Amino acid sequence: MNSPTTRTLRLLTANIQAGSSTRRYSDYVTRSWSHALPAGRKRTSLDAIAQLARGHDIVGLQEADPGSLRSGFTNQTHYLAERAGFNYWSHQPNRRMGGVASSANGLLSRLEPVEVQDHALPGRIGGRGVLLAKFGEGSEGLAVAVAHLSLGTNSRMSQLAFIADLLTDHPNAVLMGDFNCLADRPEMQALYQKTTLQPPGCAVPTFPSWRPDRAIDHILLSTGLQQRSAEAVPAAFSDHLALAMEIDVPSHALR
């Protein structure tokens, strides 16, 4: 419930695996073709993800195809925005795979951003990025970052240090995405030390989706924001569960 001093927002982060279906580890091999070809009921999966996104105010996407052969040349972030009724959307293509598939971070929002930035992240192998949307005016405005971090520890360390520098002057910040690591990993400490972002109060396992035992998808909040609830929910047949969270935001951060 909103009060005169706060507004409740519903957030969602989802690695959608470009609409592909993975229900067991063997699917990474037996269904590997679906990561390169425009088949495998991707449109049906996207429609299910749109239905999930519809109940939220700000949605961060990872592994959304920006319009390659794999998706039938469909910009999946744009498609989801239209199907779920979001007026504002942005995407950040950041990786091409063999000329047949591409991957992007995406943002869907019911609030109009004041500014949206995209930044390439450092790392041994390129193709990772962070999308930063600012709502409200000045450094007190809400800042929402969407990222997909590397599998390697050293690359993650440099990426998290980069993101920490981006968010260090924002007391009302959200960082969401697929971190590929637990929230208490050593490389996460630079983020907590340089910003007001805090580790989650309770880890919510999101991977693998068919038997989740690892909390590697996160929505981190700065100390100026208050979490109301958090839960993992299916994102169609992606190998990750989506993470949904309700938060209270100071009203002045959204002006």
C-alpha positions in Angstrom: 0.0 0.0 0.0 1.3 3.4 -0.9 1.7 6.2 1.7 2.2 9.9 1.2 6.0 9.3 1.6 6.5 6.0 -0.2 5.3 4.2 -3.3 5.2 0.4 -3.7 6.7 -1.0 -6.9 6.6 -4.5 -8.2 9.9 -5.7 -9.7 10.8 -8.7 -11.7 14.1 -10.0 -13.1 14.2 -12.9 -15.5 16.8 -14.7 -17.6 14.4 -15.8 -20.4 16.9 -17.9 -22.3 15.6 -16.3 -25.5 12.3 -18.2 -25.1 14.0 -21.6 -25.3 12.9 -24.6 -23.3 15.3 -26.3 -20.8 13.7 -28.7 -18.3 16.7 -30.9 -17.4 20.5 -30.8 -17.7 20.4 -33.2 -20.7 18.4 -30.6 -22.7 21.5 -28.4 -22.9 22.8 -31.1 -25.3 19.6 -32.6 -26.9 17.9 -29.3 -27.4 21.0 -27.2 -28.3 19.6 -26.6 -31.7 16.9 -24.4 -30.1 19.6 -21.9 -29.1 20.4 -21.2 -32.8 17.2 -21.9 -34.8 13.8 -20.2 -34.8 11.9 -23.2 -33.6 10.8 -24.9 -30.3 7.7 -22.8 -29.5 9.6 -19.7 -28.5 6.6 -17.5 -29.3 4.4 -19.5 -26.8 7.1 -19.1 -24.2 7.3 -15.4 -24.8 3.6 -15.1 -24.4 3.8 -16.9 -21.0 6.6 -14.5 -19.9 4.5 -11.5 -21.1 1.7 -12.8 -18.9 4.0 -12.9 -15.9 5.6 -9.5 -16.6 2.1 -7.9 -16.9 1.7 -7.9 -13.1 4.9 -5.8 -12.5 6.0 -2.2 -12.8 9.7 -2.6 -13.8 11.1 -5.8 -15.4 14.7 -6.6 -16.1 15.5 -9.2 -18.8 18.6 -11.1 -19.5 19.2 -13.3 -22.6 16.5 -11.6 -24.6 17.1 -12.0 -28.3 17.3 -8.6 -30.0 16.2 -9.9 -33.4 18.5 -12.6 -34.8 17.7 -15.7 -36.8 17.1 -17.6 -33.6 14.1 -15.5 -32.7 12.7 -15.3 -36.2 14.1 -11.8 -36.3 11.8 -10.7 -33.4 13.1 -8.2 -31.0 12.0 -10.1 -27.9 12.1 -7.1 -25.5 9.9 -5.1 -27.8 7.6 -8.0 -28.3 7.2 -8.5 -24.5 6.6 -4.8 -24.0 3.8 -4.8 -26.5 2.2 -8.0 -25.2 2.4 -7.1 -21.6 1.3 -3.4 -22.1 4.5 -1.6 -21.1 4.8 2.0 -22.5 8.5 2.2 -22.0 11.2 -0.3 -23.0 14.9 -0.3 -23.7 17.4 -3.0 -24.7 21.1 -3.5 -24.9 22.4 -6.0 -27.5 25.7 -7.2 -26.1 26.6 -10.6 -27.7 26.4 -12.2 -31.1 26.9 -15.9 -31.4 27.9 -17.4 -34.8 25.9 -15.0 -36.9 22.6 -16.8 -36.0 21.9 -15.7 -32.4 22.2 -12.6 -30.4 21.6 -11.8 -26.7 20.5 -8.6 -24.9 19.6 -7.1 -21.6 16.2 -5.6 -21.6 14.1 -3.2 -19.5 10.3 -2.9 -19.4 8.8 -0.1 -17.3 5.4 1.5 -16.6 7.2 4.6 -15.3 8.9 6.9 -17.8 12.7 6.9 -17.2 14.4 10.3 -17.1 17.5 8.7 -18.7 18.6 5.3 -19.9 22.3 4.4 -20.3 24.0 1.2 -21.5 27.5 0.3 -20.6 29.7 -2.5 -21.8 31.2 -4.5 -18.9 34.9 -5.4 -18.6 35.9 -9.0 -18.8 38.2 -11.5 -20.3 35.6 -12.3 -23.0 33.4 -9.5 -24.2 29.7 -9.4 -24.6 28.4 -8.5 -21.1 26.7 -5.3 -20.2 24.6 -3.3 -17.8 21.6 -1.2 -18.6 20.9 1.7 -16.2 17.6 3.5 -16.0 17.1 6.6 -13.9 13.7 7.7 -12.5 13.3 11.0 -10.8 15.7 13.9 -10.7 19.3 14.1 -9.5 21.2 11.6 -7.5 18.2 11.1 -5.2 16.2 9.6 -8.0 15.6 5.9 -8.3 18.3 4.2 -10.3 17.6 0.7 -11.7 20.4 -1.3 -13.2 20.0 -4.6 -15.1 23.0 -6.8 -15.6 24.1 -10.3 -16.7 27.5 -11.1 -15.2 30.2 -13.6 -16.4 30.7 -17.1 -15.3 34.3 -16.5 -14.3 35.2 -15.1 -10.9 37.9 -12.7 -12.1 35.6 -11.2 -14.8 32.7 -10.9 -12.3 35.0 -9.1 -9.9 35.9 -6.4 -12.5 32.3 -6.2 -13.6 31.0 -5.7 -10.1 33.6 -3.0 -9.4 32.5 -1.2 -12.6 28.8 -1.4 -11.5 29.8 -0.2 -8.0 31.3 3.0 -9.6 28.1 3.6 -11.6 25.9 3.3 -8.5 28.1 4.8 -5.8 26.3 8.2 -5.9 22.8 6.8 -6.0 21.3 6.3 -2.5 18.1 4.9 -4.0 19.4 2.1 -6.3 18.3 -1.3 -7.5 20.6 -3.8 -9.2 18.9 -6.8 -10.7 19.9 -9.6 -13.0 21.7 -12.9 -13.4 24.8 -12.6 -11.4 26.0 -16.2 -12.0 27.1 -16.3 -8.3 25.7 -16.3 -4.8 25.2 -13.0 -3.0 27.8 -13.8 -0.4 30.7 -14.5 -2.8 33.9 -12.6 -2.1 33.7 -10.7 -5.4 30.4 -9.2 -4.3 32.0 -7.4 -1.4 33.3 -4.4 -3.5 29.7 -3.8 -4.5 28.5 -3.7 -0.8 31.5 -1.6 0.3 31.3 1.1 -2.4 27.5 1.5 -2.6 24.6 1.4 -0.3 23.4 -1.9 -1.9 22.8 -4.6 0.6 22.9 -8.4 0.5 19.5 -10.0 0.3 17.9 -10.7 3.6 17.0 -14.2 2.5 18.4 -16.2 -0.5 15.8 -17.3 -3.0 17.0 -20.2 -5.2 16.4 -19.7 -8.9 18.6 -22.2 -10.7 18.2 -24.7 -12.2 14.5 -24.0 -12.7 13.4 -27.7 -12.5 15.2 -28.2 -9.1 16.4 -24.8 -7.8 19.2 -25.0 -5.3 21.3 -22.0 -6.2 20.4 -18.3 -5.6 22.2 -16.7 -8.5 19.6 -14.3 -9.7 19.3 -11.2 -7.5 17.4 -8.0 -6.8 19.7 -5.9 -4.6 18.3 -2.8 -2.9 20.1 0.2 -1.4 19.4 1.1 2.3 16.9 3.8 1.2 14.5 1.1 -0.2 12.4 -1.4 1.7 11.7 -4.9 0.6 8.1 -6.1 1.2 8.3 -9.6 -0.4 10.3 -11.8 -2.7 9.5 -15.1 -4.5 10.8 -17.2 -7.4 8.3 -17.9 -10.2 8.6 -19.8 -13.5 9.6 -17.8 -16.6 8.0 -20.2 -19.1 10.5 -23.0 -19.6 13.8 -21.1 -19.1 16.5 -22.8 -17.1 16.2 -19.9 -14.6 13.2 -19.1 -12.4 12.3 -15.4 -12.4 12.6 -13.4 -9.2 9.8 -11.1 -8.2 9.9 -8.5 -5.5 7.7 -5.8 -4.0 9.5 -2.8 -2.6 8.7 0.6 -1.1 10.4 3.6 -2.7 10.5 7.1 -1.2 8.1 9.2 -3.2 10.7 11.9 -3.8 12.9 9.4 -5.7 10.2 9.1 -8.4 9.6 12.8 -9.1 
